[in-house]
Amino acid sequence: MTDHQPLIGAERRELLLRAAVRDGLLDPEDTPLAAFLDLDAVTETVAALHAAFPARLDVLHAFAAKANPLGPVLRRLRGLGMGCEVASPGEFAQALAAGFAPDRIVLDSPAKTRRELALALDLGVAVNIDNWQELARVDDLLANRPTTSRIGVRVNPQVGGGSIAAMSTATATSKFGIPLADPGNAERLIDAFRARPWLTWLHCHIGSQGIDLSRMAAGVGATVDFAERINHELGRRRITGIDLGGGLPVNFADDRVAPGFDAYVNELRRHAPALFDGNYRLVTEFGRSILAKAGFTASYIEYTKQAGGRAIAVGHAGAQVATRTVFMPDSWPLRISTHHPSGAAKHGAPVPQDIAGPCCFAGDLVARNRPLPLLDPGDLVCLLDTGAYYSSHHFSYNSLPEPPVHGATTDPTGTVHFEPLRPAQPLDALLDHTT
């Protein structure tokens, strides 16, 4: 999969949607909302990631579990040769339950508890230390226990932010990592590595959506330059591995995959050529870019109306499944495709419409004044590029239950097969959480 090549086009989505309606996975009464993940597309994306990095390099591609921690998804990614990056006790437990070997798990987080760190060190999970106090905590924990964990320090190269402030993690005042440019920090870190033979990695993560490739690669380059400085000043190769983080931005404007992993690797070659000399082991932590474009969320339209001259279509996909889009529509706009009740594409003259969700507040809109074929009750709409975060991160506003998530594959005959990735949450189970 190269830059600008579509991963899933309109015909593929229509094929999956028609099959879902045919198989009863979508139903106006029983299941008016469901999410779908094209597992064939996921396989293609992972293969593209592996192919983008030279085979002679020692690279662990660790999927960022935050993007979609559903067990069947994690297990499939493990089967495709990926490791797992985790950033909470919950994600840590999910990665272990999905069968990832401890030495293929990477623990990141700015707020690791002592218990969480101890478990990681006991199991041999890689740990990226976030701050000076955590470094002192790890000192205490290692005083009485051996470990096989790869241990590194997360640095903030402070190369600046992107177009979405909340997704920018290398600003001057970011909460993540030890800021390299702050007075005295570089020298103090060199002393820390000199005093601790078990510190052998550096980690950085510049941000995700809204960060351009050049800035991402520049941040990695600054981190690699610092690794080279440490090795030079210590007179030996103390830093043996670089965790590049993840965050490759996703194109939400159309079906093109842009940028691709190969474009990112080209930028790394320009900004951090030492990564490719074979002297460093590497880790990546991609999440959204692995799954986003492989997924969509389908909802029936329940009602249509007019208000102030604006057409409004009210369906079942709103803030509970598209939280970022509803609350930050300018930063996280989603494309919408329109379909007849059968799943067939609906065409017609575009009419500006609001696509509203079921949540009981006025801002619950997944699209505003969007030109689309005029929708009718019973039609289907699909929120596109929702394979990461959207399908797996339910917001329980109005006690709306979690919708089902289905994985889809296609056999050589073109027949679509589905497998459950998460069942619909029955109301009884909802009550178990709230009573």
Phi, psi and chi 1 to 4 in degrees:
 res  aa     phi    psi   chi1   chi2   chi3   chi4
   1 MET       -  114.8 -179.3 -179.1   61.7      -
   2 THR  -104.8  168.4   57.3      -      -      -
   3 ASP   -52.9  132.9 -149.6   21.2      -      -
   4 HIS    79.9   -1.1  -55.3  -54.9      -      -
   5 GLN   -81.5  127.8  178.0  179.6  -23.3      -
   6 PRO   -60.4  141.5  -22.2   33.8      -      -
   7 LEU   -93.9  -50.2 -174.0   61.6      -      -
   8 ILE  -132.6  124.4  -56.7  178.1      -      -
   9 GLY  -100.3 -179.5      -      -      -      -
  10 ALA   -60.6  -38.9      -      -      -      -
  11 GLU   -65.1  -41.7  -69.6 -176.0    4.3      -
  12 ARG   -63.4  -44.6  172.7   71.9  174.1  172.9
  13 ARG   -62.3  -42.1  -78.5 -168.8  -61.9  -89.4
  14 GLU   -63.5  -39.3 -176.8  177.1  -19.9      -
  15 LEU   -59.2  -46.5  174.6   68.4      -      -
  16 LEU   -67.0  -40.0  -60.5 -174.7      -      -
  17 LEU   -67.6  -43.7 -168.7   61.8      -      -
  18 ARG   -59.5  -41.8  -78.3  176.3  174.6  -90.4
  19 ALA   -66.1  -37.6      -      -      -      -
  20 ALA   -64.8  -41.8      -      -      -      -
  21 VAL   -64.3  -45.4  172.8      -      -      -
  22 ARG   -58.6  -40.3  176.9 -159.4   66.8 -151.6
  23 ASP   -85.9    1.9  -68.6   -2.9      -      -
  24 GLY    78.2   14.2      -      -      -      -
  25 LEU   -75.6  -19.6  -57.7 -178.4      -      -
  26 LEU  -121.5  132.0  -76.6  162.5      -      -
  27 ASP  -150.8  133.7  180.0   86.3      -      -
  28 PRO   -57.9  -30.0  -22.3   32.3      -      -
  29 GLU   -99.9  -48.4  -65.0  -62.8  -26.7      -
  30 ASP   -83.3  -39.5  -65.8  -28.5      -      -
  31 THR  -141.4   76.9  -43.7      -      -      -
  32 PRO   -78.9   -3.4   28.6  -34.5      -      -
  33 LEU  -145.1  131.2  173.5   66.7      -      -
  34 ALA  -156.0  152.6      -      -      -      -
  35 ALA  -111.6  151.5      -      -      -      -
  36 PHE  -135.2  141.8  -61.6   88.4      -      -
  37 LEU  -127.9  120.4 -171.7   65.8      -      -
  38 ASP   -79.0  102.8 -172.6  -29.7      -      -
  39 LEU   -71.4  -26.9  -61.3  175.9      -      -
  40 ASP   -64.3  -40.5  -66.5  -28.2      -      -
  41 ALA   -66.3  -36.2      -      -      -      -
  42 VAL   -62.9  -44.4  173.4      -      -      -
  43 THR   -58.9  -42.2  -62.0      -      -      -
  44 GLU   -64.5  -40.5 -178.8 -178.1  -13.6      -
  45 THR   -66.5  -44.3  -57.8      -      -      -
  46 VAL   -62.8  -40.3  173.8      -      -      -
  47 ALA   -61.9  -38.9      -      -      -      -
  48 ALA   -65.5  -38.0      -      -      -      -
  49 LEU   -62.9  -48.6  172.1   58.3      -      -
  50 HIS   -60.5  -41.1  -76.9  -73.8      -      -
  51 ALA   -70.8  -23.9      -      -      -      -
  52 ALA   -70.7  -27.1      -      -      -      -
  53 PHE   -98.7  137.1  -75.4   77.9      -      -
  54 PRO   -55.5  137.3  -24.9   33.8      -      -
  55 ALA   -63.2  -24.7      -      -      -      -
  56 ARG   -74.3  -13.1   59.6 -175.7  173.5   78.1
  57 LEU   -84.5  149.4  -62.0 -178.6      -      -
  58 ASP   -90.9   98.1 -176.5   -8.0      -      -
  59 VAL  -124.5  129.1 -173.9      -      -      -
  60 LEU  -106.0  116.4  171.0   64.9      -      -
  61 HIS   -91.2  105.2  -64.2  -65.0      -      -
  62 ALA  -100.8  115.0      -      -      -      -
  63 PHE   -66.3  131.9  174.7   70.4      -      -
  64 ALA   -75.3  104.6      -      -      -      -
  65 ALA   -58.4  -26.6      -      -      -      -
  66 LYS   -58.3  -26.7   65.2  179.8   70.2   68.5
  67 ALA   -70.5  -30.0      -      -      -      -
  68 ASN  -173.3   92.1 -169.1  -39.2      -      -
  69 PRO   -89.2   16.6   33.1  -34.6      -      -
  70 LEU   -62.4  133.5  -59.6 -179.1      -      -
  71 GLY   -52.3  -51.4      -      -      -      -
  72 PRO   -61.2  -31.9  -25.3   35.7      -      -
  73 VAL   -68.1  -46.3  173.9      -      -      -
  74 LEU   -62.2  -41.6  -64.8 -179.6      -      -
  75 ARG   -64.3  -39.2  -71.4 -167.4  -69.1  -86.8
  76 ARG   -65.0  -43.3  177.0  167.3  -72.5  -93.9
  77 LEU   -63.7  -38.6  -68.0  169.5      -      -
  78 ARG   -59.3  -42.2  174.1  175.0   58.2   80.8
  79 GLY   -65.4  -21.9      -      -      -      -
  80 LEU   -90.2    8.1  -66.2  172.7      -      -
  81 GLY    94.1   12.2      -      -      -      -
  82 MET   -92.5  154.5  -63.1 -160.2   72.7      -
  83 GLY   -92.4 -163.4      -      -      -      -
  84 CYS  -144.3  127.8 -166.6      -      -      -
  85 GLU  -100.2  130.1 -177.8  -94.6  -20.4      -
  86 VAL  -125.9  150.8  -59.3      -      -      -
  87 ALA  -138.6   26.4      -      -      -      -
  88 SER  -166.4  162.7   72.8      -      -      -
  89 PRO   -59.5  -35.8  -25.5   35.0      -      -
  90 GLY   -65.0  -48.1      -      -      -      -
  91 GLU   -64.4  -36.5  -69.1  175.9    2.4      -
  92 PHE   -58.4  -48.6 -165.9  173.1      -      -
  93 ALA   -64.3  -38.9      -      -      -      -
  94 GLN   -65.0  -39.5  -72.5  164.6  -32.5      -
  95 ALA   -64.9  -43.0      -      -      -      -
  96 LEU   -64.4  -41.9  -68.4  171.3      -      -
  97 ALA   -65.1  -29.4      -      -      -      -
  98 ALA   -79.3   -3.7      -      -      -      -
  99 GLY    92.6   10.7      -      -      -      -
 100 PHE   -67.3  132.1  -73.8   97.1      -      -
 101 ALA   -63.9  142.0      -      -      -      -
 102 PRO   -53.9  -35.2  -29.2   36.9      -      -
 103 ASP   -76.6    0.7   64.9   -6.0      -      -
 104 ARG  -113.3   15.0  -63.4 -179.9   67.5   79.5
 105 ILE  -110.7  138.9  -62.1  174.2      -      -
 106 VAL  -120.6  125.6 -179.9      -      -      -
 107 LEU  -101.1  114.9  175.7   61.5      -      -
 108 ASP  -121.3  154.8  -64.4  -35.8      -      -
 109 SER   163.7  142.6  167.4      -      -      -
 110 PRO   -83.4    0.7   31.0  -34.6      -      -
 111 ALA  -139.9   50.3      -      -      -      -
 112 LYS   -73.3  134.0  -52.8  178.5 -164.7   72.4
 113 THR   -79.7  163.8   65.1      -      -      -
 114 ARG   -60.0  -40.1 -172.6  177.8  -62.4  -87.0
 115 ARG   -64.8  -41.7  179.4 -179.8  -59.3  171.6
 116 GLU   -62.9  -43.7 -167.1  178.2    0.8      -
 117 LEU   -64.3  -42.6  -75.6  166.1      -      -
 118 ALA   -61.7  -42.6      -      -      -      -
 119 LEU   -62.4  -44.4  176.7   60.3      -      -
 120 ALA   -61.6  -44.2      -      -      -      -
 121 LEU   -68.0  -35.1  -64.1  171.3      -      -
 122 ASP   -67.8  -36.0  -72.5  -16.8      -      -
 123 LEU   -85.0  -19.2  -67.8  177.1      -      -
 124 GLY    89.7   23.4      -      -      -      -
 125 VAL   -76.9  140.7  165.6      -      -      -
 126 ALA   -65.5  139.9      -      -      -      -
 127 VAL  -127.5  129.8  174.4      -      -      -
 128 ASN  -107.5  112.4  -72.2  -41.3      -      -
 129 ILE   -75.9  134.4  -66.4  168.8      -      -
 130 ASP   -93.2  -28.5  179.3   80.0      -      -
 131 ASN  -157.0  172.6   54.1   71.0      -      -
 132 TRP   -63.3  -39.7  -62.7  114.1      -      -
 133 GLN   -66.7  -36.5  -67.5  172.4   -2.9      -
 134 GLU   -67.9  -35.7 -173.2  177.8  -34.7      -
 135 LEU   -59.8  -44.0  178.2   59.6      -      -
 136 ALA   -63.6  -36.5      -      -      -      -
 137 ARG   -64.7  -42.4 -179.1  172.7  -72.0 -176.0
 138 VAL   -66.4  -36.9  172.9      -      -      -
 139 ASP   -52.4  -48.6  -81.5  -23.6      -      -
 140 ASP   -63.5  -43.3  -68.7  -17.5      -      -
 141 LEU   -66.7  -35.3  -69.8  168.1      -      -
 142 LEU   -80.6  -10.1  -70.6  179.7      -      -
 143 ALA   -62.9  -27.0      -      -      -      -
 144 ASN  -125.0   15.5  -61.6  -52.7      -      -
 145 ARG  -149.0  136.9   57.9  166.0   44.3   82.0
 146 PRO   -79.1  159.3   29.6  -33.2      -      -
 147 THR  -150.7  150.7 -175.5      -      -      -
 148 THR  -103.2    6.7   59.4      -      -      -
 149 SER   -64.0  142.1  -66.1      -      -      -
 150 ARG   -81.4  121.5  -54.9 -176.1  -51.0  -83.8
 151 ILE  -118.0  130.6  -55.1  176.1      -      -
 152 GLY  -136.2 -178.8      -      -      -      -
 153 VAL  -122.3  132.5  173.4      -      -      -
 154 ARG   -82.0  124.3  177.0  169.1 -175.9  169.2
 155 VAL  -111.4  150.9  -65.1      -      -      -
 156 ASN  -107.0  106.7  173.5    7.1      -      -
 157 PRO   -73.1   -4.9   25.0  -32.2      -      -
 158 GLN    53.7   49.6  -66.0  170.4  -65.9      -
 159 VAL   -91.2    0.3  -65.7      -      -      -
 160 GLY   104.4  172.6      -      -      -      -
 161 GLY  -102.4 -177.5      -      -      -      -
 162 GLY  -116.4 -153.5      -      -      -      -
 163 SER   -80.9  -13.2   61.4      -      -      -
 164 ILE  -119.8  105.9  -55.1  176.0      -      -
 165 ALA   -58.2  -39.8      -      -      -      -
 166 ALA   -66.5  -18.1      -      -      -      -
 167 MET  -102.0    4.5  -62.1  -68.9  106.7      -
 168 SER  -100.7  117.6  -58.3      -      -      -
 169 THR  -115.8   12.1   55.9      -      -      -
 170 ALA  -125.1   33.2      -      -      -      -
 171 THR   -79.1  171.0   59.3      -      -      -
 172 ALA   -61.1  -30.8      -      -      -      -
 173 THR  -116.8   24.0   57.3      -      -      -
 174 SER   -57.9  146.7  171.7      -      -      -
 175 LYS   -75.5   -9.8   74.6  175.3 -172.0  178.8
 176 PHE   -97.6  136.0  -67.6  100.9      -      -
 177 GLY    75.1  178.6      -      -      -      -
 178 ILE   -96.7  118.9  -65.8  175.8      -      -
 179 PRO   -69.7  119.7   22.6  -30.4      -      -
 180 LEU   -68.2  -34.5  -89.1 -177.7      -      -
 181 ALA   -85.1  -11.0      -      -      -      -
 182 ASP   -64.9  142.9  -80.6   18.1      -      -
 183 PRO   -54.4  128.3  -26.6   35.3      -      -
 184 GLY    84.8  -13.6      -      -      -      -
 185 ASN   -68.3  -40.6  -86.6  -11.4      -      -
 186 ALA   -61.5  -46.8      -      -      -      -
 187 GLU   -64.5  -40.1  -66.5   73.9   16.5      -
 188 ARG   -65.3  -37.6 -172.7  177.8  174.3 -172.2
 189 LEU   -66.7  -40.3  -86.1  170.0      -      -
 190 ILE   -60.5  -42.4  -68.1  170.1      -      -
 191 ASP   -63.2  -37.7  -71.1  -18.9      -      -
 192 ALA   -63.8  -42.0      -      -      -      -
 193 PHE   -69.1  -35.4  -83.5   92.3      -      -
 194 ARG   -62.7  -36.4 -179.0 -179.3  -72.9  112.0
 195 ALA   -86.5  -11.0      -      -      -      -
 196 ARG  -129.5   97.1  -63.0  166.6  176.3   82.6
 197 PRO   -61.0  -21.2  -22.0   32.6      -      -
 198 TRP   -82.3   -7.0   43.2  -95.1      -      -
 199 LEU   -86.9  111.5  -89.4 -176.9      -      -
 200 THR  -134.7    1.5   57.2      -      -      -
 201 TRP  -129.5  154.9  -78.2   67.5      -      -
 202 LEU  -121.4  145.1  -75.9  178.3      -      -
 203 HIS  -129.6  140.5  171.4 -125.8      -      -
 204 CYS  -142.7  156.6   67.8      -      -      -
 205 HIS  -151.8  118.0  176.6   61.5      -      -
 206 ILE   -86.9  -25.8  -47.5  -50.7      -      -
 207 GLY   145.1 -172.5      -      -      -      -
 208 SER  -130.6 -112.6   52.5      -      -      -
 209 GLN   -58.7  137.4 -160.5   67.1   21.1      -
 210 GLY    90.3   -0.4      -      -      -      -
 211 ILE  -103.6  127.3  -51.9  -68.5      -      -
 212 ASP   -80.2  157.4   65.3   76.9      -      -
 213 LEU   -60.9  -37.4  -66.4 -169.2      -      -
 214 SER   -63.2  -41.8 -179.9      -      -      -
 215 ARG   -67.4  -41.2 -169.9 -178.4  -61.2  -86.4
 216 MET   -58.3  -48.6  -71.5  176.8   60.9      -
 217 ALA   -67.9  -33.2      -      -      -      -
 218 ALA   -63.9  -38.6      -      -      -      -
 219 GLY   -63.8  -42.5      -      -      -      -
 220 VAL   -63.4  -41.9  173.7      -      -      -
 221 GLY   -59.4  -41.6      -      -      -      -
 222 ALA   -63.7  -36.5      -      -      -      -
 223 THR   -68.3  -42.6  -55.7      -      -      -
 224 VAL   -65.3  -39.7  173.8      -      -      -
 225 ASP   -59.9  -39.0  -72.4  -14.4      -      -
 226 PHE   -68.7  -37.3 -174.1   57.9      -      -
 227 ALA   -60.7  -43.5      -      -      -      -
 228 GLU   -62.7  -38.0  -63.8  -79.9  -82.0      -
 229 ARG   -64.2  -44.6  177.1 -177.5  170.0 -175.2
 230 ILE   -59.1  -48.3  -67.9  172.4      -      -
 231 ASN   -62.7  -37.1  -71.6  -20.5      -      -
 232 HIS   -67.4  -46.9  175.0   74.5      -      -
 233 GLU   -70.4  -29.4  -65.9 -157.7   16.8      -
 234 LEU   -86.2   -9.4  -90.3   58.0      -      -
 235 GLY    74.0   15.8      -      -      -      -
 236 ARG  -160.1  166.0   56.4 -168.2 -178.2  -79.7
 237 ARG   -83.5   78.3 -173.4  158.9  -72.2  -81.9
 238 ARG   -72.6  -44.1  170.2   58.6   58.2   79.6
 239 ILE   -81.7  113.4  -54.2  -61.7      -      -
 240 THR  -109.3   -9.6   60.3      -      -      -
 241 GLY  -145.4  147.7      -      -      -      -
 242 ILE  -124.7  122.9  -54.5  -70.1      -      -
 243 ASP   -94.7  112.8 -173.7  -29.9      -      -
 244 LEU   -79.8   -7.1  -45.0 -179.1      -      -
 245 GLY    70.3 -162.6      -      -      -      -
 246 GLY  -134.4 -133.5      -      -      -      -
 247 GLY    90.2   14.9      -      -      -      -
 248 LEU   -56.3  124.5 -166.6   69.9      -      -
 249 PRO   -67.0  154.0   22.6  -31.5      -      -
 250 VAL  -111.4  139.5  169.2      -      -      -
 251 ASN   -82.1  110.7  167.1   36.2      -      -
 252 PHE   -97.9    6.1  -73.4   98.8      -      -
 253 ALA   -86.6  -29.6      -      -      -      -
 254 ASP  -160.0 -169.6   52.5   46.4      -      -
 255 ASP   -79.6   -7.2  -75.8  -28.7      -      -
 256 ARG   -68.6  143.6  -63.5  172.8  -55.7  146.2
 257 VAL   -89.2  107.6  175.3      -      -      -
 258 ALA  -154.0  118.7      -      -      -      -
 259 PRO   -83.9  164.5   32.5  -36.2      -      -
 260 GLY   -96.2  168.4      -      -      -      -
 261 PHE   -63.3  -32.3  -63.5  113.5      -      -
 262 ASP   -65.2  -36.1   49.7   -5.7      -      -
 263 ALA   -65.2  -38.1      -      -      -      -
 264 TYR   -64.8  -44.3  177.4   54.0      -      -
 265 VAL   -61.9  -37.3  169.8      -      -      -
 266 ASN   -61.5  -39.7  -72.4  -21.8      -      -
 267 GLU   -67.4  -38.2  -74.5  -66.0  -46.7      -
 268 LEU   -62.7  -38.8  -70.8  174.9      -      -
 269 ARG   -61.1  -34.1  -72.3 -175.1 -176.2  -82.6
 270 ARG   -76.3  -41.6 -173.3  163.1   69.5   91.8
 271 HIS   -94.2  -24.6  -71.5  -83.4      -      -
 272 ALA  -140.3   62.7      -      -      -      -
 273 PRO   -60.4  -25.6   20.8  -32.8      -      -
 274 ALA   -64.9  -18.5      -      -      -      -
 275 LEU   -62.6  -23.2  -76.4  179.4      -      -
 276 PHE  -104.2   10.6  -61.0   91.3      -      -
 277 ASP   -90.0   -0.7   62.8   12.2      -      -
 278 GLY    85.5    2.3      -      -      -      -
 279 ASN   -87.3  -11.7  -70.7  -35.3      -      -
 280 TYR  -119.6  138.1  -67.3  105.1      -      -
 281 ARG   -77.2  148.5  -61.3  173.2   66.4 -171.5
 282 LEU  -125.5  149.4  -54.7  179.6      -      -
 283 VAL  -131.7  138.9  166.3      -      -      -
 284 THR  -117.5  159.8   70.3      -      -      -
 285 GLU  -136.5   53.4  -59.6  174.1   -6.1      -
 286 PHE   -77.3  144.2  -63.6  110.3      -      -
 287 GLY  -132.6  -75.0      -      -      -      -
 288 ARG   -54.5  -42.6  179.0 -177.7  -64.7  107.7
 289 SER   -70.2  -14.6   52.6      -      -      -
 290 ILE   -80.6  -36.8  -60.7  -67.8      -      -
 291 LEU  -119.2  -23.0  -63.8 -176.7      -      -
 292 ALA   -54.2  -53.2      -      -      -      -
 293 LYS   -77.4   -4.9  -61.9 -161.7   77.5   64.5
 294 ALA   -88.5   -1.3      -      -      -      -
 295 GLY  -125.6  157.4      -      -      -      -
 296 PHE  -149.0  159.3   63.3   89.6      -      -
 297 THR  -120.9  125.7  -56.7      -      -      -
 298 ALA  -110.1  137.5      -      -      -      -
 299 SER  -140.5  138.4  163.2      -      -      -
 300 TYR   -75.2  148.2  -78.3  100.5      -      -
 301 ILE   -88.4  124.8  -65.6  -58.9      -      -
 302 GLU   -88.4  -45.1 -161.1   69.8   41.1      -
 303 TYR  -141.8  156.3  -59.9  109.7      -      -
 304 THR  -129.2  151.0   57.7      -      -      -
 305 LYS  -156.1  174.7   61.1  176.3   73.0  173.6
 306 GLN  -123.4  138.8  -67.0  -82.6  -26.7      -
 307 ALA  -146.0  117.9      -      -      -      -
 308 GLY    60.5   30.1      -      -      -      -
 309 GLY    84.7    0.6      -      -      -      -
 310 ARG  -100.9  131.6  175.9   75.2   57.1   81.6
 311 ALA   -79.0  135.8      -      -      -      -
 312 ILE  -130.0  129.5  -58.0  171.5      -      -
 313 ALA  -114.5  123.2      -      -      -      -
 314 VAL  -104.0  120.9 -178.3      -      -      -
 315 GLY  -127.5 -157.5      -      -      -      -
 316 HIS  -109.2   -1.8  -64.0  -86.2      -      -
 317 ALA  -103.2  113.5      -      -      -      -
 318 GLY  -143.3 -142.5      -      -      -      -
 319 ALA   -62.0  -23.7      -      -      -      -
 320 GLN   -70.2  -23.2   86.3  -80.4   29.2      -
 321 VAL  -120.0   -9.3  -67.7      -      -      -
 322 ALA  -134.7   53.8      -      -      -      -
 323 THR   -59.8  -48.1  -49.1      -      -      -
 324 ARG   -63.7  -40.7  -70.9 -178.4  176.4 -177.6
 325 THR   -65.3  -40.8  -66.1      -      -      -
 326 VAL   -67.7  -42.6  168.2      -      -      -
 327 PHE   -90.6  -20.7  -70.8  109.1      -      -
 328 MET  -134.0   63.8  -60.6  178.1   66.3      -
 329 PRO   -62.9  -29.6   22.1  -33.4      -      -
 330 ASP   -72.8  -33.1  -66.8  -25.2      -      -
 331 SER   -85.1  -28.7  -64.0      -      -      -
 332 TRP  -129.5   55.7  -61.0   99.1      -      -
 333 PRO   -70.1  144.6   28.1  -34.9      -      -
 334 LEU  -117.2  141.8  -75.1  176.5      -      -
 335 ARG   -73.8  151.5  -66.3 -178.6  -67.7  143.7
 336 ILE  -125.4  131.3  -54.4  -72.5      -      -
 337 SER  -110.7  150.4   64.4      -      -      -
 338 THR  -117.0  143.5   56.4      -      -      -
 339 HIS  -145.4  152.0  -56.4  -96.0      -      -
 340 HIS   -71.2  166.1  -65.7  -73.6      -      -
 341 PRO   -55.6  -24.7  -28.7   36.7      -      -
 342 SER   -75.6  -12.9   65.6      -      -      -
 343 GLY    99.9  -12.5      -      -      -      -
 344 ALA   -64.7  145.0      -      -      -      -
 345 ALA   -60.0  138.9      -      -      -      -
 346 LYS  -102.9  126.4 -177.4  168.4 -171.3  174.5
 347 HIS  -115.1  164.3  -57.0  -71.4      -      -
 348 GLY   154.8  171.6      -      -      -      -
 349 ALA   -61.4  133.6      -      -      -      -
 350 PRO   -69.5  133.8   22.0  -30.3      -      -
 351 VAL  -124.6  126.2  176.0      -      -      -
 352 PRO   -59.5  127.1  -24.2   34.9      -      -
 353 GLN  -141.3  149.2  -63.4  166.3   79.1      -
 354 ASP   -91.8  132.7  -72.9   -8.4      -      -
 355 ILE  -103.9  106.4  -50.9  -59.4      -      -
 356 ALA  -101.9  148.9      -      -      -      -
 357 GLY   -98.1 -173.5      -      -      -      -
 358 PRO   -90.3   -5.0   34.0  -35.8      -      -
 359 CYS   -73.3  147.0  -63.5      -      -      -
 360 CYS   -88.9   61.6 -164.2      -      -      -
 361 PHE  -152.7  151.9   65.3   95.4      -      -
 362 ALA   -65.3  -27.7      -      -      -      -
 363 GLY   -83.2    5.3      -      -      -      -
 364 ASP   -77.1   75.8 -174.4   30.0      -      -
 365 LEU  -128.0  129.0  -57.2  171.8      -      -
 366 VAL   -92.4  -12.8  -66.1      -      -      -
 367 ALA  -152.3  141.0      -      -      -      -
 368 ARG  -118.4  125.1  -68.1  166.8  165.9   78.7
 369 ASN    51.6   38.9 -155.3   26.6      -      -
 370 ARG   -85.7  124.9 -175.8   75.4   58.3   86.2
 371 PRO   -69.9  114.5  -17.0   30.6      -      -
 372 LEU  -144.2  158.2  -64.5  166.7      -      -
 373 PRO   -54.4  139.6  -25.4   34.9      -      -
 374 LEU   -60.7  124.2 -171.3   62.3      -      -
 375 LEU   -86.6  151.4  -70.3  159.9      -      -
 376 ASP  -124.1  156.6  -62.6  -57.4      -      -
 377 PRO   -54.7  136.9  -27.1   36.1      -      -
 378 GLY    94.1  -15.3      -      -      -      -
 379 ASP   -68.8  166.1  -77.0  -16.1      -      -
 380 LEU  -114.0  142.3  -76.8  159.3      -      -
 381 VAL  -121.8  147.8  -65.0      -      -      -
 382 CYS  -120.0  129.8  -70.4      -      -      -
 383 LEU   -88.8  119.7  -77.0   55.6      -      -
 384 LEU   -92.9  158.6  -51.8 -174.7      -      -
 385 ASP    62.6   40.2  -54.6  -34.0      -      -
 386 THR  -110.7   24.2   58.3      -      -      -
 387 GLY   -70.7  -21.1      -      -      -      -
 388 ALA  -114.5  141.2      -      -      -      -
 389 TYR    67.3  -54.9  -65.6   98.6      -      -
 390 TYR   -62.5  -51.8  -70.7   88.0      -      -
 391 SER   -72.5  -19.8   60.5      -      -      -
 392 SER  -115.0   -4.6   56.3      -      -      -
 393 HIS  -118.5   82.2  -69.5   66.4      -      -
 394 HIS   -78.9  136.9 -173.3   74.9      -      -
 395 PHE  -107.3  114.8  174.8   37.4      -      -
 396 SER   -83.9   38.8  -61.2      -      -      -
 397 TYR   -64.4  140.8 -163.6   91.7      -      -
 398 ASN    59.1   19.6  -76.0  141.7      -      -
 399 SER    54.1   34.7  -64.8      -      -      -
 400 LEU   -71.3  130.5  -72.3  161.3      -      -
 401 PRO   -73.7  157.8   26.2  -33.1      -      -
 402 GLU   -67.0  131.0  -65.0  177.3  -11.4      -
 403 PRO   -78.2  162.0   29.8  -34.8      -      -
 404 PRO   -71.1  154.9   28.6  -35.1      -      -
 405 VAL  -124.2  129.7 -177.2      -      -      -
 406 HIS  -120.3  139.0  -58.4  -77.6      -      -
 407 GLY   -93.8  144.5      -      -      -      -
 408 ALA  -126.7  137.3      -      -      -      -
 409 THR  -132.4  160.0   55.1      -      -      -
 410 THR  -125.5  130.2  -53.8      -      -      -
 411 ASP   -85.0  173.7   66.7   24.3      -      -
 412 PRO   -58.7  -20.4  -27.2   36.4      -      -
 413 THR   -84.0   -5.3   69.9      -      -      -
 414 GLY    90.0    5.4      -      -      -      -
 415 THR   -79.4  133.9  -57.6      -      -      -
 416 VAL   -89.2  133.9  178.6      -      -      -
 417 HIS  -121.5  138.1  -57.7  -85.0      -      -
 418 PHE  -113.6  150.5  -66.6  102.2      -      -
 419 GLU  -137.6  144.5   61.6 -178.8   81.9      -
 420 PRO   -73.2  131.0   25.5  -32.4      -      -
 421 LEU  -103.6  -29.3  -57.6  179.7      -      -
 422 ARG  -156.8  127.5 -176.9 -175.2   67.8 -162.5
 423 PRO   -73.4  158.9   27.6  -34.0      -      -
 424 ALA   -61.3  141.3      -      -      -      -
 425 GLN   -80.9  114.2 -176.8 -177.5   28.1      -
 426 PRO   -70.5  156.1   19.8  -24.5      -      -
 427 LEU   -62.3  -31.6  -68.4 -178.9      -      -
 428 ASP   -60.7  -41.0  -73.0  -12.7      -      -
 429 ALA   -68.1  -35.4      -      -      -      -
 430 LEU   -61.0  -42.2 -179.1   69.5      -      -
 431 LEU   -64.3  -34.0  -68.6  174.8      -      -
 432 ASP   -61.6  -28.8  -71.0  -19.3      -      -
 433 HIS   -84.8  -17.0  -74.8  -62.7      -      -
 434 THR  -123.2   -0.2   56.8      -      -      -
 435 THR  -124.7      -   58.7      -      -      -
